[in-house]
Amino acid sequence: MPIGLTCTANLALSGGRSVEYDYRIFKEDSKLKVLITNIRR
């Protein structure tokens, strides 16, 4: 897999709930790509 950034985002949802997900941002074949690797609810 190409080298890239590993990130985590936490989104607040209505009703006081939230979702957190891990994702990678990388460049492949001259294109910027995002891959979600894990989701926690």
MDTraj code that builds the backbone (N, CA, C; nanometers):
import mdtraj as md
import numpy as np

residues = "MET PRO ILE GLY LEU THR CYS THR ALA ASN LEU ALA LEU SER GLY GLY ARG SER VAL GLU TYR ASP TYR ARG ILE PHE LYS GLU ASP SER LYS LEU LYS VAL LEU ILE THR ASN ILE ARG ARG".split()
xyz = np.array([
    [0.0840, -0.1176, 0.0000],
    [0.0000, 0.0000, 0.0000],
    [0.0886, 0.1240, 0.0000],
    [0.0538, 0.2281, -0.0734],
    [0.1349, 0.3492, -0.0814],
    [0.1447, 0.4213, 0.0537],
    [0.2496, 0.4985, 0.0706],
    [0.2685, 0.5786, 0.1918],
    [0.1688, 0.6932, 0.1914],
    [0.1122, 0.7251, 0.3083],
    [0.0172, 0.8352, 0.3186],
    [-0.0002, 0.8774, 0.4629],
    [-0.1053, 0.9530, 0.4875],
    [-0.1378, 1.0001, 0.6213],
    [-0.2454, 0.9116, 0.6808],
    [-0.2342, 0.8822, 0.8118],
    [-0.3386, 0.8113, 0.8839],
    [-0.4055, 0.9115, 0.9763],
    [-0.5396, 0.9204, 0.9696],
    [-0.6136, 1.0223, 1.0430],
    [-0.7313, 0.9603, 1.1164],
    [-0.7822, 1.0340, 1.2153],
    [-0.9034, 0.9959, 1.2878],
    [-0.9954, 1.1159, 1.2898],
    [-1.1251, 1.0925, 1.2654],
    [-1.2252, 1.1988, 1.2695],
    [-1.3354, 1.1572, 1.3653],
    [-1.3914, 1.2548, 1.4361],
    [-1.5032, 1.2304, 1.5267],
    [-1.6134, 1.3273, 1.4879],
    [-1.7291, 1.2722, 1.4504],
    [-1.8416, 1.3544, 1.4062],
    [-1.9551, 1.3467, 1.5070],
    [-2.0070, 1.4630, 1.5484],
    [-2.1229, 1.4678, 1.6368],
    [-2.2493, 1.4576, 1.5519],
    [-2.3387, 1.3676, 1.5924],
    [-2.4645, 1.3471, 1.5214],
    [-2.5802, 1.3991, 1.6049],
    [-2.6950, 1.4146, 1.5425],
    [-2.8125, 1.4601, 1.6164],
    [-2.8498, 1.3576, 1.7231],
    [-2.9122, 1.4036, 1.8296],
    [-2.9517, 1.3136, 1.9374],
    [-2.8391, 1.2845, 2.0352],
    [-2.7285, 1.3566, 2.0262],
    [-2.6177, 1.3372, 2.1187],
    [-2.5262, 1.2205, 2.0845],
    [-2.5501, 1.1562, 1.9721],
    [-2.4648, 1.0440, 1.9307],
    [-2.3435, 1.0954, 1.8548],
    [-2.2463, 1.0087, 1.8371],
    [-2.1279, 1.0451, 1.7584],
    [-2.0749, 0.9210, 1.6867],
    [-1.9944, 0.9446, 1.5863],
    [-1.9276, 0.8363, 1.5140],
    [-1.7824, 0.8777, 1.4950],
    [-1.6925, 0.7827, 1.5145],
    [-1.5489, 0.8078, 1.4978],
    [-1.4973, 0.7119, 1.3924],
    [-1.4141, 0.7615, 1.3030],
    [-1.3585, 0.6724, 1.2019],
    [-1.2131, 0.7053, 1.1736],
    [-1.1404, 0.6024, 1.1355],
    [-1.0002, 0.6149, 1.0960],
    [-0.9955, 0.6087, 0.9440],
    [-0.9076, 0.6883, 0.8860],
    [-0.8946, 0.6868, 0.7411],
    [-0.7526, 0.7210, 0.6998],
    [-0.7182, 0.6832, 0.5782],
    [-0.5863, 0.7111, 0.5216],
    [-0.6039, 0.7980, 0.3987],
    [-0.5164, 0.8949, 0.3833],
    [-0.5108, 0.9783, 0.2635],
    [-0.3778, 0.9479, 0.1965],
    [-0.3815, 0.9109, 0.0694],
    [-0.2586, 0.8747, -0.0004],
    [-0.2721, 0.9061, -0.1486],
    [-0.1601, 0.9079, -0.2154],
    [-0.1561, 0.9320, -0.3592],
    [-0.1209, 0.8029, -0.4297],
    [-0.2008, 0.7688, -0.5310],
    [-0.1781, 0.6465, -0.6071],
    [-0.2080, 0.6757, -0.7536],
    [-0.1156, 0.6425, -0.8392],
    [-0.1322, 0.6689, -0.9831],
    [-0.1664, 0.8151, -1.0096],
    [-0.0973, 0.9058, -0.9411],
    [-0.1158, 1.0509, -0.9551],
    [-0.2535, 1.0995, -0.9115],
    [-0.3271, 1.0174, -0.8359],
    [-0.4592, 1.0562, -0.7864],
    [-0.4596, 1.0532, -0.6345],
    [-0.5249, 1.1513, -0.5729],
    [-0.5399, 1.1556, -0.4284],
    [-0.6572, 1.0660, -0.3901],
    [-0.6336, 0.9745, -0.2947],
    [-0.7371, 0.8791, -0.2558],
    [-0.7559, 0.8806, -0.1053],
    [-0.8780, 0.8459, -0.0616],
    [-0.9116, 0.8350, 0.0805],
    [-0.9683, 0.6958, 0.1033],
    [-0.9182, 0.6275, 0.2053],
    [-0.9626, 0.4922, 0.2378],
    [-1.0040, 0.4896, 0.3853],
    [-1.1323, 0.4613, 0.4131],
    [-1.1794, 0.4472, 0.5514],
    [-1.1400, 0.3083, 0.5992],
    [-1.0691, 0.3032, 0.7124],
    [-1.0150, 0.1752, 0.7593],
    [-1.0882, 0.1189, 0.8808],
    [-1.1589, 0.2042, 0.9580],
    [-1.2284, 0.1563, 1.0767],
    [-1.3367, 0.2575, 1.1154],
    [-1.4531, 0.2075, 1.1599],
    [-1.5629, 0.2935, 1.2045],
    [-1.6074, 0.2472, 1.3420],
    [-1.6197, 0.3425, 1.4361],
    [-1.6682, 0.3136, 1.5723],
    [-1.7904, 0.4004, 1.5993],
    [-1.8959, 0.3373, 1.6500],
    [-2.0199, 0.4127, 1.6811],
    [-2.0509, 0.4064, 1.8279],
])
top = md.Topology()
chain = top.add_chain()
for i, resn in enumerate(residues, 1):
    res = top.add_residue(resn, chain, resSeq=i)
    for name in ("N", "CA", "C"):
        top.add_atom(name, md.element.get_by_symbol(name[0]), res)
traj = md.Trajectory(xyz[None], top)
